[in-house]
Amino acid sequence: MEKEILTTANIEIGVSLNTKEEAIRYAGKVLLDNGYIEAAYIDKMIERDKVSTTYIGNKVAIPHGTEDAKESVEDTGLSIVITKDSVSFDGNDVNILIGIAAKGNEHLEILSKIAIVCSEDENIERIIHAQSKQEIIDIFGEVN
């Protein structure tokens, strides 16, 4: 049976992170701890960000592995990490990290959903100030 892509176990709120690498590793560790990826995938997330930033604007970064990292993915899943204070991604403030692990091309649909939610300032504010993990799941669930 396939895992759910996003559950409350995959969400962390109010996390203190200091550097971009620490932030990416944290988002990856949530995926690792919940059985979506093998440990090797986290290094591929760091590598991917070095090739091209995973900052997408609007206080959001979407750390994910390189193309060749797919063999380290057990199940498609997301981790969402909301930081207490913003983390600098090459001079851009990030408060929302969305770690992505995807098998095959499943990430394309996930990315379009994330893009829709994160393109609206109102949603960004709702996510950053969410009081519960369920609230965050509900915000992403509003997109069909």
WONORSUL-V470716 format. One line per field, one symbol per residue. ss: DSSP state (~ for helix, > for strand, _ for the rest). psi: psi as a letter, one per 40 degrees, with the letter a starting at -180 (. if undefined). A space follows every 10 residues. Layout:
# WONORSUL-V470716
ss = ???
psi = ???
This chain:
# WONORSUL-V470716
ss = _______~~~ >>>>>____~ ~~~~~~~~~~ ~~~___>__~ ~~~~~~~~~~ ~___>>>__> >__>__~~~~ ~~>___>>>> >>>>>>>>>_ _>>>>>>>>> >____~~~~~ ~~~~~~~~__ ~~~~~~~~__ __~~~~~~~~ ~___
psi = hiiidhidde hhifhhidid dddddddddd dddeediidd dddddddddd dhieheifeh ighiiideed eehdihiiih hhidiihhgf ehhhehhhhh hhibeddddd dddddddeeh ddddddddeh eidddddddd eeh.
